[in-house]
Amino acid sequence: MQLKHFECDTVCGFMVQGYDRDEIYKIATDHVKKSHASANITDEMVQGLITTIETEPESK
């Protein structure tokens, strides 16, 4: 499975992760717009900051 991960810098400390990229993107963009509005971070920049972490498949 592929875990999606978004993390701000250590000063902010915000982090979100999950398996639904669209949900992670929405949460991350909402955070950036509310907490970092003066930084002029675009939606495309947020997309670029979402990383993928390979996880072990669940055993059945």
N, CA, C and O atoms as a CHARMM CRD file, in Angstrom:
* protein
*
  240
    1    1 MET  N      0.84700  -1.17900   0.00000 PROA 1      0.00000
    2    1 MET  CA     0.00000   0.00000   0.00000 PROA 1      0.00000
    3    1 MET  C      0.88700   1.23400   0.00000 PROA 1      0.00000
    4    1 MET  O      2.05700   1.18100   0.37800 PROA 1      0.00000
    5    2 GLN  N      0.30900   2.33700  -0.42900 PROA 2      0.00000
    6    2 GLN  CA     1.06500   3.57600  -0.49400 PROA 2      0.00000
    7    2 GLN  C      0.43800   4.62100   0.41900 PROA 2      0.00000
    8    2 GLN  O     -0.67900   5.08400   0.18500 PROA 2      0.00000
    9    3 LEU  N      1.17000   4.97900   1.45600 PROA 3      0.00000
   10    3 LEU  CA     0.74100   5.98400   2.40700 PROA 3      0.00000
   11    3 LEU  C      1.16600   7.34700   1.87800 PROA 3      0.00000
   12    3 LEU  O      2.31900   7.52300   1.48600 PROA 3      0.00000
   13    4 LYS  N      0.25400   8.31100   1.86100 PROA 4      0.00000
   14    4 LYS  CA     0.55900   9.67800   1.43600 PROA 4      0.00000
   15    4 LYS  C      0.87000  10.50000   2.67800 PROA 4      0.00000
   16    4 LYS  O      0.24800  10.32300   3.72500 PROA 4      0.00000
   17    5 HSD  N      1.84400  11.40400   2.54900 PROA 5      0.00000
   18    5 HSD  CA     2.36800  12.12700   3.71000 PROA 5      0.00000
   19    5 HSD  C      2.63000  13.58100   3.32800 PROA 5      0.00000
   20    5 HSD  O      3.22800  13.85800   2.28900 PROA 5      0.00000
   21    6 PHE  N      2.17700  14.51400   4.18000 PROA 6      0.00000
   22    6 PHE  CA     2.47400  15.93900   4.01600 PROA 6      0.00000
   23    6 PHE  C      2.95100  16.45600   5.35600 PROA 6      0.00000
   24    6 PHE  O      2.36500  16.15900   6.39700 PROA 6      0.00000
   25    7 GLU  N      4.02700  17.23700   5.31900 PROA 7      0.00000
   26    7 GLU  CA     4.58700  17.76000   6.56800 PROA 7      0.00000
   27    7 GLU  C      5.13000  19.15900   6.35000 PROA 7      0.00000
   28    7 GLU  O      5.85500  19.41400   5.38800 PROA 7      0.00000
   29    8 CYS  N      4.76600  20.07700   7.26700 PROA 8      0.00000
   30    8 CYS  CA     5.34300  21.42100   7.25900 PROA 8      0.00000
   31    8 CYS  C      6.73200  21.36800   7.89800 PROA 8      0.00000
   32    8 CYS  O      7.19400  20.31100   8.33000 PROA 8      0.00000
   33    9 ASP  N      7.37900  22.51800   7.94700 PROA 9      0.00000
   34    9 ASP  CA     8.70000  22.55200   8.57900 PROA 9      0.00000
   35    9 ASP  C      8.58000  22.31400  10.08600 PROA 9      0.00000
   36    9 ASP  O      7.47800  22.27600  10.63400 PROA 9      0.00000
   37   10 THR  N      9.70700  22.15600  10.73300 PROA 10     0.00000
   38   10 THR  CA     9.71400  21.82800  12.16200 PROA 10     0.00000
   39   10 THR  C      9.19800  22.97100  13.03500 PROA 10     0.00000
   40   10 THR  O      8.74000  22.73000  14.15200 PROA 10     0.00000
   41   11 VAL  N      9.26400  24.20200  12.54800 PROA 11     0.00000
   42   11 VAL  CA     8.74400  25.33200  13.31900 PROA 11     0.00000
   43   11 VAL  C      7.22900  25.21600  13.44600 PROA 11     0.00000
   44   11 VAL  O      6.67200  25.43800  14.52000 PROA 11     0.00000
   45   12 CYS  N      6.56700  24.86900  12.34800 PROA 12     0.00000
   46   12 CYS  CA     5.10900  24.70800  12.34200 PROA 12     0.00000
   47   12 CYS  C      4.72100  23.38000  12.98900 PROA 12     0.00000
   48   12 CYS  O      3.89600  23.34100  13.90200 PROA 12     0.00000
   49   13 GLY  N      5.32100  22.30300  12.51100 PROA 13     0.00000
   50   13 GLY  CA     5.07100  20.98600  13.07800 PROA 13     0.00000
   51   13 GLY  C      3.83300  20.25900  12.56800 PROA 13     0.00000
   52   13 GLY  O      3.54900  19.14800  13.01600 PROA 13     0.00000
   53   14 PHE  N      3.08900  20.86200  11.63900 PROA 14     0.00000
   54   14 PHE  CA     1.88600  20.20700  11.11400 PROA 14     0.00000
   55   14 PHE  C      2.26700  19.01800  10.25200 PROA 14     0.00000
   56   14 PHE  O      3.20400  19.08900   9.45600 PROA 14     0.00000
   57   15 MET  N      1.52300  17.90700  10.42000 PROA 15     0.00000
   58   15 MET  CA     1.76400  16.70800   9.61500 PROA 15     0.00000
   59   15 MET  C      0.44800  15.97100   9.46500 PROA 15     0.00000
   60   15 MET  O     -0.34600  15.88700  10.40200 PROA 15     0.00000
   61   16 VAL  N      0.22700  15.43400   8.26300 PROA 16     0.00000
   62   16 VAL  CA    -0.94500  14.60000   8.01500 PROA 16     0.00000
   63   16 VAL  C     -0.53000  13.48000   7.07900 PROA 16     0.00000
   64   16 VAL  O      0.29600  13.67300   6.18700 PROA 16     0.00000
   65   17 GLN  N     -1.11200  12.30900   7.29000 PROA 17     0.00000
   66   17 GLN  CA    -0.83900  11.19500   6.39000 PROA 17     0.00000
   67   17 GLN  C     -2.05200  10.28500   6.31800 PROA 17     0.00000
   68   17 GLN  O     -2.85300  10.21700   7.25000 PROA 17     0.00000
   69   18 GLY  N     -2.17100   9.59600   5.21200 PROA 18     0.00000
   70   18 GLY  CA    -3.28800   8.68400   5.00600 PROA 18     0.00000
   71   18 GLY  C     -3.16500   8.04700   3.63500 PROA 18     0.00000
   72   18 GLY  O     -2.20900   8.30900   2.90500 PROA 18     0.00000
   73   19 TYR  N     -4.11900   7.22200   3.29100 PROA 19     0.00000
   74   19 TYR  CA    -4.05200   6.48800   2.03100 PROA 19     0.00000
   75   19 TYR  C     -4.79100   7.17600   0.88800 PROA 19     0.00000
   76   19 TYR  O     -4.63700   6.77600  -0.26600 PROA 19     0.00000
   77   20 ASP  N     -5.58500   8.19500   1.17900 PROA 20     0.00000
   78   20 ASP  CA    -6.35500   8.89900   0.15600 PROA 20     0.00000
   79   20 ASP  C     -5.64600  10.20700  -0.20000 PROA 20     0.00000
   80   20 ASP  O     -5.68400  11.16600   0.57000 PROA 20     0.00000
   81   21 ARG  N     -5.00200  10.24200  -1.36400 PROA 21     0.00000
   82   21 ARG  CA    -4.22800  11.41800  -1.77100 PROA 21     0.00000
   83   21 ARG  C     -5.10000  12.67300  -1.83800 PROA 21     0.00000
   84   21 ARG  O     -4.66400  13.74800  -1.42500 PROA 21     0.00000
   85   22 ASP  N     -6.31700  12.55200  -2.34900 PROA 22     0.00000
   86   22 ASP  CA    -7.19800  13.71700  -2.45900 PROA 22     0.00000
   87   22 ASP  C     -7.53200  14.29100  -1.08500 PROA 22     0.00000
   88   22 ASP  O     -7.57200  15.50900  -0.90800 PROA 22     0.00000
   89   23 GLU  N     -7.77000  13.41900  -0.12300 PROA 23     0.00000
   90   23 GLU  CA    -8.07000  13.86900   1.23400 PROA 23     0.00000
   91   23 GLU  C     -6.85300  14.55600   1.86400 PROA 23     0.00000
   92   23 GLU  O     -6.99400  15.59700   2.50700 PROA 23     0.00000
   93   24 ILE  N     -5.67500  13.98400   1.68300 PROA 24     0.00000
   94   24 ILE  CA    -4.44300  14.58700   2.21400 PROA 24     0.00000
   95   24 ILE  C     -4.20800  15.94600   1.57100 PROA 24     0.00000
   96   24 ILE  O     -3.83200  16.90200   2.25000 PROA 24     0.00000
   97   25 TYR  N     -4.42800  16.03200   0.26400 PROA 25     0.00000
   98   25 TYR  CA    -4.26400  17.29600  -0.46200 PROA 25     0.00000
   99   25 TYR  C     -5.22000  18.35800   0.09300 PROA 25     0.00000
  100   25 TYR  O     -4.80900  19.49700   0.31500 PROA 25     0.00000
  101   26 LYS  N     -6.47900  18.00400   0.31600 PROA 26     0.00000
  102   26 LYS  CA    -7.45300  18.96700   0.82800 PROA 26     0.00000
  103   26 LYS  C     -7.06700  19.44200   2.22700 PROA 26     0.00000
  104   26 LYS  O     -7.10800  20.64000   2.50800 PROA 26     0.00000
  105   27 ILE  N     -6.69900  18.52600   3.09000 PROA 27     0.00000
  106   27 ILE  CA    -6.30600  18.89000   4.45600 PROA 27     0.00000
  107   27 ILE  C     -5.06400  19.78100   4.42600 PROA 27     0.00000
  108   27 ILE  O     -4.99400  20.77900   5.14300 PROA 27     0.00000
  109   28 ALA  N     -4.09400  19.41900   3.60000 PROA 28     0.00000
  110   28 ALA  CA    -2.84900  20.19100   3.50900 PROA 28     0.00000
  111   28 ALA  C     -3.09900  21.59000   2.95900 PROA 28     0.00000
  112   28 ALA  O     -2.57500  22.56400   3.50000 PROA 28     0.00000
  113   29 THR  N     -3.89500  21.71000   1.88900 PROA 29     0.00000
  114   29 THR  CA    -4.16000  23.03800   1.32200 PROA 29     0.00000
  115   29 THR  C     -4.96100  23.89900   2.29700 PROA 29     0.00000
  116   29 THR  O     -4.71300  25.10000   2.40400 PROA 29     0.00000
  117   30 ASP  N     -5.91400  23.30100   3.00500 PROA 30     0.00000
  118   30 ASP  CA    -6.65800  24.05700   4.02100 PROA 30     0.00000
  119   30 ASP  C     -5.71000  24.57900   5.09600 PROA 30     0.00000
  120   30 ASP  O     -5.80800  25.73600   5.50400 PROA 30     0.00000
  121   31 HSD  N     -4.79700  23.73300   5.55300 PROA 31     0.00000
  122   31 HSD  CA    -3.82000  24.14500   6.56900 PROA 31     0.00000
  123   31 HSD  C     -2.94800  25.29300   6.06300 PROA 31     0.00000
  124   31 HSD  O     -2.75600  26.29100   6.75700 PROA 31     0.00000
  125   32 VAL  N     -2.42700  25.14200   4.85300 PROA 32     0.00000
  126   32 VAL  CA    -1.53300  26.16200   4.29000 PROA 32     0.00000
  127   32 VAL  C     -2.26100  27.49600   4.14200 PROA 32     0.00000
  128   32 VAL  O     -1.70100  28.54200   4.46900 PROA 32     0.00000
  129   33 LYS  N     -3.49100  27.47100   3.65900 PROA 33     0.00000
  130   33 LYS  CA    -4.24800  28.71300   3.46500 PROA 33     0.00000
  131   33 LYS  C     -4.56600  29.39600   4.78900 PROA 33     0.00000
  132   33 LYS  O     -4.56900  30.62500   4.86200 PROA 33     0.00000
  133   34 LYS  N     -4.83500  28.61200   5.84500 PROA 34     0.00000
  134   34 LYS  CA    -5.16600  29.18900   7.14900 PROA 34     0.00000
  135   34 LYS  C     -3.92900  29.61800   7.93300 PROA 34     0.00000
  136   34 LYS  O     -3.92900  30.66900   8.57500 PROA 34     0.00000
  137   35 SER  N     -2.87800  28.80700   7.87800 PROA 35     0.00000
  138   35 SER  CA    -1.72200  29.03900   8.74900 PROA 35     0.00000
  139   35 SER  C     -0.54600  29.72800   8.08100 PROA 35     0.00000
  140   35 SER  O      0.31300  30.29000   8.76100 PROA 35     0.00000
  141   36 HSD  N     -0.49800  29.69100   6.75800 PROA 36     0.00000
  142   36 HSD  CA     0.66700  30.23600   6.05500 PROA 36     0.00000
  143   36 HSD  C      0.25600  31.10700   4.87100 PROA 36     0.00000
  144   36 HSD  O      0.91400  31.09500   3.83000 PROA 36     0.00000
  145   37 ALA  N     -0.82900  31.86000   5.02900 PROA 37     0.00000
  146   37 ALA  CA    -1.36800  32.66600   3.93100 PROA 37     0.00000
  147   37 ALA  C     -0.34500  33.65800   3.38700 PROA 37     0.00000
  148   37 ALA  O     -0.32200  33.91700   2.18400 PROA 37     0.00000
  149   38 SER  N      0.48800  34.21000   4.23800 PROA 38     0.00000
  150   38 SER  CA     1.46500  35.21000   3.79200 PROA 38     0.00000
  151   38 SER  C      2.65000  34.59900   3.05200 PROA 38     0.00000
  152   38 SER  O      3.46000  35.33400   2.48800 PROA 38     0.00000
  153   39 ALA  N      2.76800  33.28600   3.04300 PROA 39     0.00000
  154   39 ALA  CA     3.91200  32.62400   2.40000 PROA 39     0.00000
  155   39 ALA  C      3.72100  32.43900   0.89900 PROA 39     0.00000
  156   39 ALA  O      4.65500  32.02600   0.21100 PROA 39     0.00000
  157   40 ASN  N      2.53500  32.73600   0.37700 PROA 40     0.00000
  158   40 ASN  CA     2.25300  32.59900  -1.06100 PROA 40     0.00000
  159   40 ASN  C      2.57100  31.20400  -1.58600 PROA 40     0.00000
  160   40 ASN  O      3.19700  31.06800  -2.63700 PROA 40     0.00000
  161   41 ILE  N      2.15300  30.18400  -0.87900 PROA 41     0.00000
  162   41 ILE  CA     2.35200  28.79800  -1.30700 PROA 41     0.00000
  163   41 ILE  C      1.18600  28.41700  -2.21200 PROA 41     0.00000
  164   41 ILE  O      0.02500  28.53100  -1.82000 PROA 41     0.00000
  165   42 THR  N      1.49800  27.96700  -3.41700 PROA 42     0.00000
  166   42 THR  CA     0.45900  27.61000  -4.38300 PROA 42     0.00000
  167   42 THR  C     -0.03000  26.18100  -4.16400 PROA 42     0.00000
  168   42 THR  O      0.61300  25.38000  -3.48500 PROA 42     0.00000
  169   43 ASP  N     -1.18500  25.88400  -4.75700 PROA 43     0.00000
  170   43 ASP  CA    -1.71600  24.52200  -4.68200 PROA 43     0.00000
  171   43 ASP  C     -0.75100  23.53200  -5.32500 PROA 43     0.00000
  172   43 ASP  O     -0.61600  22.39700  -4.86900 PROA 43     0.00000
  173   44 GLU  N     -0.07900  23.97200  -6.39100 PROA 44     0.00000
  174   44 GLU  CA     0.89600  23.10800  -7.05900 PROA 44     0.00000
  175   44 GLU  C      2.08200  22.80600  -6.14200 PROA 44     0.00000
  176   44 GLU  O      2.62000  21.69900  -6.16100 PROA 44     0.00000
  177   45 MET  N      2.48300  23.78500  -5.34500 PROA 45     0.00000
  178   45 MET  CA     3.57800  23.56100  -4.39300 PROA 45     0.00000
  179   45 MET  C      3.16000  22.54300  -3.33500 PROA 45     0.00000
  180   45 MET  O      3.95400  21.68800  -2.94200 PROA 45     0.00000
  181   46 VAL  N      1.91800  22.63700  -2.87800 PROA 46     0.00000
  182   46 VAL  CA     1.41300  21.67300  -1.89700 PROA 46     0.00000
  183   46 VAL  C      1.42900  20.27500  -2.50200 PROA 46     0.00000
  184   46 VAL  O      1.86300  19.31900  -1.85800 PROA 46     0.00000
  185   47 GLN  N      0.95200  20.15700  -3.75000 PROA 47     0.00000
  186   47 GLN  CA     0.97500  18.85100  -4.43300 PROA 47     0.00000
  187   47 GLN  C      2.38800  18.27700  -4.42700 PROA 47     0.00000
  188   47 GLN  O      2.57700  17.08500  -4.18500 PROA 47     0.00000
  189   48 GLY  N      3.37600  19.12000  -4.69200 PROA 48     0.00000
  190   48 GLY  CA     4.76300  18.67700  -4.74000 PROA 48     0.00000
  191   48 GLY  C      5.32500  18.26000  -3.39300 PROA 48     0.00000
  192   48 GLY  O      6.31800  17.53400  -3.33100 PROA 48     0.00000
  193   49 LEU  N      4.70200  18.71100  -2.31800 PROA 49     0.00000
  194   49 LEU  CA     5.17900  18.38000  -0.97200 PROA 49     0.00000
  195   49 LEU  C      4.54700  17.11000  -0.40800 PROA 49     0.00000
  196   49 LEU  O      4.93200  16.64100   0.66300 PROA 49     0.00000
  197   50 ILE  N      3.58300  16.56400  -1.12600 PROA 50     0.00000
  198   50 ILE  CA     2.97100  15.30400  -0.69300 PROA 50     0.00000
  199   50 ILE  C      3.85100  14.15900  -1.17600 PROA 50     0.00000
  200   50 ILE  O      4.08600  14.00300  -2.37400 PROA 50     0.00000
  201   51 THR  N      4.32800  13.37100  -0.23900 PROA 51     0.00000
  202   51 THR  CA     5.21300  12.26100  -0.58200 PROA 51     0.00000
  203   51 THR  C      4.48400  10.93100  -0.39800 PROA 51     0.00000
  204   51 THR  O      3.43500  10.85700   0.24200 PROA 51     0.00000
  205   52 THR  N      5.06500   9.89900  -0.96900 PROA 52     0.00000
  206   52 THR  CA     4.50400   8.55500  -0.87200 PROA 52     0.00000
  207   52 THR  C      5.44300   7.67900  -0.06500 PROA 52     0.00000
  208   52 THR  O      6.65000   7.66200  -0.30300 PROA 52     0.00000
  209   53 ILE  N      4.88900   6.96000   0.88100 PROA 53     0.00000
  210   53 ILE  CA     5.65100   6.02800   1.70400 PROA 53     0.00000
  211   53 ILE  C      5.11000   4.63200   1.42400 PROA 53     0.00000
  212   53 ILE  O      3.92300   4.37000   1.61800 PROA 53     0.00000
  213   54 GLU  N      5.97000   3.74900   0.97500 PROA 54     0.00000
  214   54 GLU  CA     5.55400   2.36500   0.72700 PROA 54     0.00000
  215   54 GLU  C      5.37900   1.65700   2.06700 PROA 54     0.00000
  216   54 GLU  O      6.24900   1.73200   2.93500 PROA 54     0.00000
  217   55 THR  N      4.26300   0.97800   2.22500 PROA 55     0.00000
  218   55 THR  CA     4.00900   0.22600   3.44900 PROA 55     0.00000
  219   55 THR  C      3.82000  -1.24200   3.10900 PROA 55     0.00000
  220   55 THR  O      3.56000  -1.60400   1.96200 PROA 55     0.00000
  221   56 GLU  N      3.95300  -2.05800   4.10300 PROA 56     0.00000
  222   56 GLU  CA     3.75900  -3.49700   3.91600 PROA 56     0.00000
  223   56 GLU  C      2.27700  -3.77800   3.68700 PROA 56     0.00000
  224   56 GLU  O      1.42900  -3.16700   4.33600 PROA 56     0.00000
  225   57 PRO  N      1.95600  -4.68300   2.78300 PROA 57     0.00000
  226   57 PRO  CA     0.54800  -5.04600   2.60700 PROA 57     0.00000
  227   57 PRO  C      0.00900  -5.72200   3.86300 PROA 57     0.00000
  228   57 PRO  O      0.73100  -6.41900   4.57600 PROA 57     0.00000
  229   58 GLU  N     -1.27200  -5.49800   4.11300 PROA 58     0.00000
  230   58 GLU  CA    -1.89500  -6.12100   5.28300 PROA 58     0.00000
  231   58 GLU  C     -1.96700  -7.62400   5.07000 PROA 58     0.00000
  232   58 GLU  O     -2.35300  -8.08700   3.99700 PROA 58     0.00000
  233   59 SER  N     -1.59900  -8.37900   6.08800 PROA 59     0.00000
  234   59 SER  CA    -1.70500  -9.83600   5.97500 PROA 59     0.00000
  235   59 SER  C     -3.12600 -10.25500   6.32300 PROA 59     0.00000
  236   59 SER  O     -3.77000  -9.67600   7.19800 PROA 59     0.00000
  237   60 LYS  N     -3.59200 -11.26600   5.62300 PROA 60     0.00000
  238   60 LYS  CA    -4.97500 -11.71400   5.83500 PROA 60     0.00000
  239   60 LYS  C     -5.02100 -13.01900   6.57700 PROA 60     0.00000
  240   60 LYS  O     -6.10400 -13.54200   6.84100 PROA 60     0.00000
